[in-house]
Amino acid sequence: MTPDQVTGAVYNAITGSGESIIEGTIVAVLPMLWFALIAIHLARPYILRVVTKFSLRLGADLWWLAYASIRDLLLVVIFVMSFQFFFVDPFIQNAFPMTGGVAAVCALAALVIKLIWDADDEPVPFYAVSVLIALGSVLYLVPTLLGVQATDFGNVSTFSKLFISSDHPVFATGLTYVNMVLAGTLGLIAVGYVVFFHSAMTRDLPEGGEAGIAGS
């Protein structure tokens, strides 16, 4: 082999292994994030009870702000880390959970609902977000635990392969494109709301109204 070929082989090995490590780490970390999101979302009644015990309004506001910020930040982090499921090439070449992209779409849909409606005070948006979080967690955790994490068990290897993207490349490719369309549609809805509807409401506010809303 020539020096250039050796250099190219070493470079490809380093970059390929680094990419695999990052992708595998994301797949392994996401179950913990989904579990954390479920736990925090279900802790809402406890948080509300604690808020009522504060004698100072500032303490109650800070407690609720911390809770809501962590909860919504988890949703954002889950969607961003799940973005690798929207790329066909790594999705069909690696042992990813088959419905990981669908779970990411559920997380994005919950974020869009939170953007458009008040999912904490309005019951219908709250129930919708709750259903999406539950559905997204099931769609990610089930194929991860029964598929990706169960491939080492010989007696269930055939069943576990049903949940792994690399074992069904054709179906995984089609599902990835469907997820792209769904995520793109939700993204357009969010952008349209911010650019047109929310901007129109801001223009209709009296002078200083937007600052008053931000301050409240």
C-alpha positions in Angstrom: 0.0 0.0 0.0 1.1 3.5 -0.7 1.5 6.1 2.1 -1.6 7.9 0.7 -3.7 4.7 0.9 -2.5 4.0 4.5 -3.3 7.6 5.5 -6.8 7.3 3.9 -7.5 4.0 5.6 -6.5 5.4 9.0 -8.6 8.5 8.4 -11.6 6.5 7.4 -11.2 4.1 10.4 -11.0 7.0 12.8 -13.9 9.0 11.4 -16.0 5.9 11.0 -15.4 4.7 14.5 -16.0 8.2 15.9 -19.3 8.5 14.1 -20.4 5.0 15.3 -19.5 5.9 18.9 -21.5 9.1 18.8 -24.5 7.5 17.2 -24.4 4.5 19.6 -24.1 6.9 22.6 -27.1 8.8 21.5 -29.2 5.7 21.1 -28.1 4.6 24.6 -28.7 7.9 26.3 -32.2 8.6 24.8 -34.0 5.9 26.9 -32.8 7.7 30.1 -34.1 11.0 28.7 -37.5 9.5 27.8 -37.7 8.0 31.3 -36.8 11.4 32.9 -39.4 13.2 30.7 -42.1 10.7 31.8 -41.2 11.1 35.5 -41.1 14.9 35.3 -44.4 15.0 33.4 -46.1 12.7 35.9 -44.7 14.8 38.8 -46.9 17.7 37.8 -49.5 17.2 40.6 -46.8 17.0 43.2 -45.2 20.2 41.8 -48.6 22.0 42.0 -49.1 20.9 45.6 -45.6 22.1 46.5 -46.3 25.5 44.8 -49.3 26.1 47.1 -47.2 25.6 50.2 -44.9 28.6 49.4 -45.7 31.7 51.5 -44.0 34.0 49.0 -45.2 34.3 45.4 -41.6 34.6 44.2 -40.7 31.2 45.6 -43.7 29.6 44.0 -43.0 31.2 40.7 -39.3 30.1 40.7 -40.3 26.6 41.6 -42.8 26.3 38.8 -40.4 28.0 36.4 -37.6 25.5 37.2 -40.0 22.6 36.7 -41.5 23.8 33.4 -38.1 24.8 32.0 -36.5 21.4 32.8 -39.6 19.5 31.4 -39.7 21.5 28.1 -35.9 21.4 27.8 -36.0 17.6 28.0 -38.4 17.6 25.0 -36.2 19.8 23.0 -33.1 17.7 23.8 -34.9 14.5 22.9 -35.9 15.8 19.6 -32.5 17.3 18.7 -30.7 14.1 19.7 -33.2 12.0 17.7 -32.5 14.0 14.6 -30.1 11.2 13.4 -33.2 9.0 12.8 -34.2 11.3 9.9 -31.1 10.4 7.9 -31.6 7.3 5.7 -28.0 6.2 5.4 -27.1 5.8 9.2 -30.7 4.6 9.9 -30.4 1.6 7.6 -26.8 0.8 8.4 -26.9 0.9 12.2 -28.9 -1.1 14.7 -31.3 1.7 15.5 -34.8 1.3 17.1 -37.2 1.0 14.2 -39.7 3.6 15.5 -37.1 6.0 16.9 -38.0 8.6 14.2 -41.7 8.3 14.9 -41.0 8.9 18.6 -39.0 12.0 17.6 -42.0 13.2 15.6 -44.2 12.8 18.7 -41.7 14.9 20.7 -41.8 17.6 18.0 -45.6 17.5 17.9 -45.8 18.0 21.7 -43.4 21.0 21.3 -45.6 22.5 18.5 -48.7 22.1 20.7 -46.9 23.9 23.6 -46.0 26.7 21.1 -49.5 27.3 19.9 -51.6 26.5 23.0 -51.1 26.8 26.7 -50.7 23.1 27.6 -50.5 23.8 31.3 -53.8 25.6 31.8 -55.9 24.3 28.9 -57.0 20.7 29.5 -57.3 19.5 25.8 -53.7 20.6 24.9 -52.4 19.1 28.1 -54.0 15.8 27.4 -52.7 15.9 23.8 -49.2 16.5 25.0 -49.5 13.8 27.6 -50.6 11.3 25.0 -47.8 12.3 22.6 -45.2 11.9 25.4 -46.6 8.5 26.4 -46.7 7.4 22.7 -43.2 8.7 22.0 -41.7 6.9 25.0 -43.4 3.6 24.1 -42.3 3.9 20.4 -38.7 4.5 21.5 -38.3 2.3 24.6 -40.1 -0.8 23.3 -37.9 -1.3 20.2 -34.8 -0.3 22.2 -35.3 -2.7 25.0 -36.8 -5.6 23.0 -34.8 -5.0 19.9 -31.5 -3.2 20.1 -30.7 -4.4 23.7 -32.0 -7.9 23.2 -29.9 -9.0 20.2 -27.4 -10.9 22.4 -30.1 -13.3 23.6 -30.2 -16.2 21.1 -33.7 -17.4 22.0 -35.3 -14.0 21.2 -32.9 -12.8 18.4 -35.5 -13.5 15.7 -38.2 -11.5 17.5 -35.8 -8.7 18.5 -34.7 -8.2 14.8 -38.2 -7.0 14.1 -37.5 -3.8 16.0 -34.0 -3.1 14.4 -33.8 -0.7 11.4 -30.7 -2.3 9.9 -32.4 -5.7 9.5 -35.3 -4.2 7.5 -33.6 -1.6 5.2 -36.5 -1.2 2.8 -39.2 -0.6 5.4 -36.8 1.6 7.5 -36.1 3.7 4.4 -39.8 4.3 3.7 -40.5 5.0 7.4 -37.6 7.5 7.4 -39.1 9.5 4.5 -42.5 9.4 6.2 -41.0 10.8 9.4 -39.2 13.5 7.3 -42.6 14.6 5.8 -44.3 14.6 9.2 -41.5 16.6 10.9 -41.3 19.0 8.0 -45.1 19.6 8.2 -44.9 20.2 11.9 -42.0 22.6 11.4 -43.9 24.5 8.8 -46.8 24.8 11.1 -44.6 26.2 13.9 -42.9 28.6 11.5 -46.2 29.8 10.1 -47.6 30.3 13.5 -44.6 32.4 14.7 -44.3 34.4 11.5 -47.9 35.1 10.6 -50.3 34.5 13.5 -48.1 35.5 16.4 -46.6 38.4 14.5 -50.1 39.7 13.7 -51.1 39.5 17.3 -48.0 41.5 18.3 -48.8 44.2 15.8 -52.3 44.5 17.1 -51.0 45.1 20.7 -50.9 48.7 22.0 -47.6 50.3 22.4 -45.6 48.6 25.2 -48.1 45.7 25.2 -45.4 43.1 24.1 -43.1 44.2 26.9 -46.0 44.0 29.4 -46.7 40.4 28.2 -43.1 39.5 28.6 -42.9 41.0 32.0 -46.0 39.2 33.2 
